[in-house]
Amino acid sequence: MVVKEKIGVVISTKMNKTAVVNVESRYSHPMYSKIMTKSKKYLVHDENENCNDGDKVLIQECRPLSKKKRWKLVDIITKSSLVN
């Protein structure tokens, strides 16, 4: 089985051991051939609470951890320049 991985930006870390990650995907419109951008938010399990708002992260699909949380944090690709 292939493990799904996505790259996104952390937009919220207000919950305990959970981060909200925004993942953007680009696709071509079937009729007009314009490049469109679609974004989706994922709830991600962050066990050690390492990530902060604005970080670019790699997430991986896993078993359901709660009602909406089915992704886990694998790696922080780049740290944000924002200081909390």
ABEGO torsion letter per residue (X at the ends): XBBBBBBBBBABAABBGBBBBBBBBBBBBAAAGBBBBBBBBBBBBBAAGABBBGBBBBBBBBBBABAABABBBABBABBBABBX
